[in-house]
Amino acid sequence: MIINALRGFCMALADSVPGVSGGTIAFLLGFYDSFINSLNDIMGRDNAKRKKAFFFLIKLGIGWVIGMLLAVSVLANVFESGIYKVSSLFLGFIILAIPVMIMEEKESIKGKYYNIVWAVIGIAIVVGISLINPSGSGADVSHMNIGTVIFVVLAGMCAISAMVLPGISGSTILLTFGLYMPVITGIKEFLHLNFEYFGLLCSLGIGIILGVFVTLRLIKKALEKFRSQTIYCVIGMMIGSLYAIVIGPTTLKEPKDPMTFSTFSIVFFIIGAAIVFGIQVAKSVYDKKQLAKAEEKIEEE
């Protein structure tokens, strides 16, 4: 329960920040396949699998909600005052995460270097998305009408698809649609019982639910039948997200200059890299304990 809640907590912190995906966290912590399969099984017809998936996602969801509420409560201020430090932290996170993913998926990568074209495609996808909306002016959601609702629903579908893919951030998608700050503000105001943004949040929620039904089966099939190509594409997306992080300051409500060497923070970069290293150490310790328990159970039998 605690382990899965912590997993969800870490995913939420990543999902809340443009440029980083909760799917990347799931991959680094070694439960990405279980996460995708559970989301798929909960929509299936096998009651046993559906029950197992439900309890797994509930445990994960508890941590995710806590992490997201914590993130939302401070993000609005942090992005205005410390965007370059946050960006530096996640550069360190992603740069160390890339070799970690390569090592984790070496069987899918080794000897299949012709699939590197999919890495190039992954880079192009993320960079292209980042270039679509270089300004942080945001979408006008002050008056919700049928056109605005459809727009927000589509954004929600795209965002949830990105959130479950390692390498591309759902928050980046929301930035592209000009909805990141309105959504963050809306959640924060809703927690203070201000329902001005209720229509926006409901429309986004509908889009997220539709996105889960439409895209998750495609992702699961891709990982099962075309794992090498998918992993290469994901690695490309992670590389592309470095660009998204660097230009992240330009997407704020009050746009700032892209990050440069003068605004880059080596301290926060090292902290980001240390987080990935710590996650890998914790994962290694946990895996060894699980293996030891399995061996003890076999000996007892």
C-alpha positions as a printed Julia matrix, in Angstrom:
301×3 Matrix{Float64}:
   0.0     0.0     0.0
   2.72    2.46    1.03
   4.99    1.56   -1.9
   2.21    2.01   -4.47
   1.07    5.25   -2.84
   4.65    6.57   -3.04
   4.77    5.54   -6.7
   1.59    7.5    -7.38
   2.9    10.47   -5.4
   6.06   10.62   -7.53
   4.02   10.27  -10.73
   1.81   13.2    -9.72
   4.76   15.48   -9.02
   6.14   14.68  -12.48
   2.74   15.02  -14.22
   2.22   18.45  -12.71
   5.4    19.89  -14.24
   5.7    20.67  -17.98
   8.43   18.65  -19.67
   8.31   15.59  -17.4
   5.94   12.62  -17.61
   4.49   10.45  -14.88
   5.03    7.6   -17.32
   8.78    8.23  -17.07
   8.55    7.75  -13.3
   6.6     4.52  -13.78
   9.29    3.26  -16.14
  12.13    4.19  -13.78
  10.39    2.52  -10.83
   9.77   -0.61  -12.87
   5.97   -0.76  -12.82
   5.08    0.81  -16.17
   3.8    -2.43  -17.72
   1.74   -3.18  -14.6
   0.33    0.36  -14.74
  -0.69    0.11  -18.4
  -2.07   -3.43  -18.0
  -4.1    -2.38  -14.96
  -5.63    0.56  -16.8
  -6.48   -1.79  -19.65
  -7.8    -4.59  -17.4
 -10.12   -2.32  -15.47
 -11.99   -1.75  -18.73
 -11.98   -5.46  -19.63
 -14.46   -8.24  -19.01
 -12.36  -10.5   -16.77
 -13.71   -9.85  -13.25
 -10.64  -11.26  -11.5
  -8.25   -9.07  -13.5
 -10.56   -6.09  -13.13
 -10.67   -6.48   -9.33
  -6.88   -6.8    -9.1
  -6.41   -3.78  -11.36
  -8.92   -1.74   -9.35
  -7.1    -2.21   -6.04
  -3.71   -1.55   -7.64
  -4.93    1.71   -9.21
  -6.69    2.78   -6.0
  -3.42    2.48   -4.06
  -1.57    4.32   -6.82
  -4.35    6.91   -7.04
  -4.21    7.8    -3.35
  -0.58    8.82   -3.67
  -1.26   10.56   -6.98
  -4.04   12.71   -5.54
  -1.93   13.7    -2.53
   1.02   14.55   -4.78
  -1.1    16.55   -7.22
  -2.83   18.53   -4.46
   0.56   19.33   -2.93
   1.97   20.32   -6.32
  -1.0    22.5    -7.26
  -0.91   24.31   -3.93
   2.6    25.62   -4.6
   3.09   25.47   -8.38
   1.51   28.79   -9.29
   4.01   30.65   -7.1
   7.0    28.39   -7.85
   6.7    28.8   -11.61
   6.7    32.55  -11.35
   9.58   32.86   -8.89
  11.79   29.82   -9.51
  11.13   28.54  -13.03
  14.84   28.31  -13.93
  15.63   26.28  -10.82
  12.7    23.94  -11.51
  13.79   23.6   -15.14
  17.37   22.84  -14.09
  16.14   20.18  -11.68
  14.18   18.39  -14.36
  17.01   18.64  -16.87
  19.1    16.67  -14.4
  16.22   14.28  -13.89
  15.7    13.55  -17.59
  19.38   13.45  -18.59
  20.09   10.73  -16.01
  16.78    8.99  -16.69
  17.65    8.39  -20.36
  20.62    6.03  -19.74
  18.64    4.37  -16.95
  15.83    3.58  -19.38
  18.32    2.3   -21.95
  19.75   -0.09  -19.35
  16.29   -1.19  -18.21
  15.23   -1.94  -21.8
  18.55   -3.18  -23.21
  16.92   -6.37  -24.51
  14.51   -4.29  -26.59
  17.28   -2.02  -27.89
  20.35   -4.21  -28.38
  20.91   -5.31  -31.97
  17.88   -3.38  -33.24
  19.59   -0.11  -34.01
  17.68    0.28  -37.27
  14.75    1.36  -35.08
  16.65    4.55  -34.23
  14.43    6.23  -36.8
  11.65    5.92  -34.21
  13.81    7.86  -31.74
  14.08   10.65  -34.32
  10.29   10.58  -34.7
   9.91   10.79  -30.91
  12.19   13.83  -30.76
  10.26   15.49  -33.59
   6.91   14.88  -31.86
   7.9    16.58  -28.6
   9.82   19.45  -30.22
   6.94   19.99  -32.65
   4.39   20.13  -29.84
   6.59   22.57  -27.92
   6.84   24.86  -30.95
   3.08   24.99  -31.6
   2.34   27.34  -28.73
   5.53   29.23  -27.85
   3.68   31.97  -25.95
   2.02   31.67  -22.58
  -1.0    33.79  -23.35
  -3.32   30.89  -22.61
  -6.76   30.02  -23.92
  -9.8    32.1   -23.02
 -11.91   29.91  -20.71
 -13.61   32.71  -18.84
 -16.87   31.96  -20.69
 -17.56   28.28  -21.38
 -19.58   27.59  -24.52
 -19.97   24.49  -26.69
 -16.87   25.34  -28.73
 -14.76   25.88  -25.61
 -16.05   22.64  -24.06
 -15.09   20.63  -27.18
 -11.67   22.32  -27.2
 -11.03   21.45  -23.52
 -12.29   17.87  -23.97
  -9.85   17.35  -26.88
  -7.04   18.85  -24.81
  -7.87   16.46  -21.95
  -7.79   13.45  -24.31
  -4.38   14.48  -25.64
  -3.02   15.28  -22.18
  -3.9    11.94  -20.58
  -2.42   10.13  -23.59
   0.83   12.01  -23.01
   0.8    11.45  -19.25
   0.91    7.66  -19.62
   3.69    7.81  -22.25
   7.2     8.05  -20.82
   9.02   11.07  -22.15
   6.2    13.43  -23.06
   4.37   15.41  -20.41
   0.61   15.92  -20.22
   1.36   19.31  -18.69
   3.31   20.2   -21.83
   0.24   19.29  -23.89
  -1.9    21.56  -21.71
   0.65   24.33  -22.22
   0.42   23.79  -25.97
  -3.36   24.21  -25.8
  -2.93   27.26  -23.56
  -4.71   25.53  -20.68
  -1.95   24.79  -18.18
  -2.24   27.88  -15.99
  -6.09   27.98  -16.22
  -6.23   24.34  -15.07
  -3.72   24.83  -12.25
  -5.56   27.96  -11.13
  -8.92   26.19  -11.48
  -7.88   23.27   -9.27
  -6.43   25.64   -6.69
  -9.61   27.76   -6.63
 -11.81   24.64   -6.49
  -9.93   23.5    -3.38
 -10.86   26.86   -1.85
 -14.54   26.19   -2.74
 -14.52   28.7    -5.58
 -16.52   27.02   -8.37
 -15.78   29.58  -11.08
 -13.67   27.03  -12.97
 -15.98   24.05  -12.38
 -17.09   23.88  -16.04
 -13.48   23.87  -17.21
 -12.51   21.07  -14.82
 -15.56   18.95  -15.73
 -14.8    19.3   -19.46
 -11.18   18.36  -18.85
 -12.28   15.34  -16.78
 -14.54   14.12  -19.6
 -11.63   14.42  -22.02
  -9.36   12.47  -19.69
 -11.88    9.62  -19.36
 -12.39    9.46  -23.13
  -8.62    9.55  -23.67
  -8.13    6.58  -21.35
 -10.62    4.47  -23.3
  -9.3     5.47  -26.72
  -5.51    5.43  -26.32
  -4.55    2.91  -23.64
  -5.33   -0.15  -25.76
  -3.15    1.26  -28.53
  -0.25    1.82  -26.12
  -0.61   -1.68  -24.67
  -0.64   -3.27  -28.14
   2.37   -1.21  -29.19
   4.38   -2.39  -26.17
   3.36   -6.0   -26.75
   3.88   -6.25  -30.52
   6.31   -3.43  -31.31
   8.21   -2.98  -28.05
  11.58   -2.13  -29.61
  10.11    0.57  -31.87
   8.02    1.93  -28.99
  11.0     2.09  -26.6
  13.12    3.88  -29.19
  10.29    6.36  -29.74
   9.93    6.91  -25.99
  13.68    7.55  -25.64
  13.38   10.06  -28.47
  10.5    11.75  -26.64
  12.64   11.99  -23.51
  15.46   13.6   -25.51
  12.95   15.98  -27.1
  11.59   16.9   -23.67
  14.97   18.51  -22.88
  14.11   21.16  -25.45
  10.61   21.52  -23.99
  12.13   22.14  -20.55
  14.64   24.7   -21.84
  11.91   26.81  -23.52
   9.47   26.18  -20.65
   9.85   29.72  -19.21
   8.45   31.16  -22.46
   5.12   29.42  -21.83
   4.35   31.14  -18.53
   1.45   33.55  -18.17
   4.07   36.27  -18.16
   6.63   34.8   -20.6
  10.3    34.78  -19.65
  13.4    34.11  -21.73
  14.36   30.49  -22.45
  16.85   29.03  -20.0
  20.49   29.83  -20.77
  23.83   28.94  -19.17
  23.55   32.07  -17.02
  20.1    31.11  -15.65
  20.92   27.37  -15.42
  21.33   26.12  -11.82
  23.95   23.39  -11.41
  22.8    22.77   -7.82
  19.23   21.94   -8.85
  20.53   19.96  -11.83
  22.51   17.74   -9.45
  19.46   17.4    -7.19
  17.39   16.2   -10.15
  20.04   13.65  -11.12
  20.32   12.55   -7.48
  16.56   11.92   -7.34
  16.8     9.48  -10.26
  19.83    7.8    -8.69
  17.97    7.51   -5.37
  14.93    6.04   -7.11
  17.11    3.4    -8.79
  18.83    2.49   -5.5
  15.46    2.16   -3.74
  14.12    0.06   -6.63
  17.19   -2.21   -6.51
  16.82   -2.73   -2.74
  13.11   -3.44   -3.12
  13.68   -5.93   -5.96
  16.31   -7.79   -3.93
  13.95   -8.06   -0.96
  11.16   -9.35   -3.2
  13.53  -11.92   -4.74
  14.68  -13.04   -1.29
  11.06  -13.47   -0.16
  10.26  -15.49   -3.28
  13.26  -17.77   -2.7
  12.26  -18.28    0.95
   8.74  -19.2    -0.12
  10.07  -21.75   -2.63
  12.32  -23.31    0.03
   9.41  -23.57    2.49
   7.28  -25.32   -0.12
